[in-house]
Amino acid sequence: MKKINTILAAASALLMLTVTGANSAEFKLGVSANGMAAYANAKETLKGDGDGTGGQTGRTTNAEALMATTFASVFAEVSTDEAMGLGIGISYAPEVIDLPKETRQVNQCNDQTGRRTGAACTNKTGDSADSGTQVIDGKVQDLLSIYLTMPISDTGAYVKAGYIQATMITSENLATGSKYENIDLTGTQVGAGYEGSIGDMAFWRAEGTYQMWDDISANGSESNATTTDTTKNKIEAELGSVSGSLSIGMRF
């Protein structure tokens, strides 16, 4: 629903700009080849140890990662000379990145500290044991950007700023018996670029942008329901990325 509302708001803004500047409106459609480098600092806290002694949370792990990806996107823009060339645009990329798959062994009841050796913990067996092989996997898709552009005089250079959102699809097999829901990513971006003409109607464009993503937080689907501990698995992360793109399009 959030994406639908955003798209409708963008379409309404495009329509309003077109109506108010009908005599000088310029439409652009194009495709882009994008490269993105992203940084993530993530923390995962496993749900409580389930020994009924006050709901202690489980083991916490931190990880930092650098990721790089390439993807394609499409965009549409409209601008008007009556607003000093101000334009509004929307871009969309269906697939952005397949996240690195991580497999690790979880031993929640014996973590080399001896803290989880109580009877209520060691007696957990089979499906109720928070131990085993844990697989973390996912991907980011449906990257949507709504932005404003402003030309810098008649040099061909421009600056841009806008809103971004995407969806992180989680695909995991957790030894703790929990599952994370898909996560909505939101943020803002700023950037600059240069646009040149190819004949009368075509154009090319080179652009760089910096994305500032909001911090994310997601809880697992299950707690230790058979104990007094109601904590759940939790992931928290800080994200940031930079991207560059080469585009080609047509103006009308």
Rosetta blueprint (number, residue, H / E / L):
1 M L
2 K H
3 K H
4 I H
5 N H
6 T H
7 I H
8 L H
9 A H
10 A H
11 A H
12 S H
13 A H
14 L H
15 L H
16 M H
17 L H
18 T H
19 V H
20 T H
21 G L
22 A L
23 N L
24 S L
25 A E
26 E E
27 F E
28 K E
29 L E
30 G E
31 V E
32 S E
33 A E
34 N E
35 G E
36 M E
37 A E
38 A E
39 Y E
40 A E
41 N E
42 A E
43 K E
44 E E
45 T E
46 L L
47 K L
48 G L
49 D L
50 G L
51 D L
52 G L
53 T L
54 G L
55 G L
56 Q L
57 T L
58 G L
59 R L
60 T E
61 T E
62 N E
63 A E
64 E E
65 A E
66 L E
67 M E
68 A E
69 T E
70 T E
71 F E
72 A E
73 S E
74 V E
75 F E
76 A E
77 E E
78 V E
79 S E
80 T E
81 D H
82 E H
83 A H
84 M L
85 G L
86 L L
87 G E
88 I E
89 G E
90 I E
91 S E
92 Y E
93 A E
94 P E
95 E E
96 V E
97 I E
98 D E
99 L L
100 P L
101 K L
102 E E
103 T E
104 R E
105 Q E
106 V E
107 N E
108 Q L
109 C L
110 N L
111 D L
112 Q L
113 T L
114 G L
115 R L
116 R L
117 T L
118 G L
119 A H
120 A H
121 C H
122 T H
123 N L
124 K L
125 T L
126 G H
127 D H
128 S H
129 A L
130 D L
131 S E
132 G E
133 T E
134 Q E
135 V E
136 I E
137 D L
138 G E
139 K E
140 V E
141 Q E
142 D E
143 L E
144 L E
145 S E
146 I E
147 Y E
148 L E
149 T E
150 M E
151 P E
152 I L
153 S L
154 D L
155 T L
156 G L
157 A E
158 Y E
159 V E
160 K E
161 A E
162 G E
163 Y E
164 I E
165 Q E
166 A E
167 T E
168 M E
169 I E
170 T E
171 S L
172 E L
173 N E
174 L L
175 A L
176 T L
177 G L
178 S L
179 K L
180 Y E
181 E L
182 N L
183 I E
184 D E
185 L E
186 T E
187 G E
188 T E
189 Q E
190 V E
191 G E
192 A E
193 G E
194 Y E
195 E E
196 G E
197 S E
198 I E
199 G L
200 D L
201 M L
202 A E
203 F E
204 W E
205 R E
206 A E
207 E E
208 G E
209 T E
210 Y E
211 Q E
212 M E
213 W E
214 D L
215 D L
216 I E
217 S E
218 A E
219 N E
220 G E
221 S E
222 E E
223 S E
224 N L
225 A L
226 T L
227 T L
228 T L
229 D L
230 T L
231 T L
232 K E
233 N E
234 K E
235 I E
236 E E
237 A E
238 E E
239 L E
240 G E
241 S E
242 V E
243 S E
244 G E
245 S E
246 L E
247 S E
248 I E
249 G E
250 M E
251 R E
252 F L
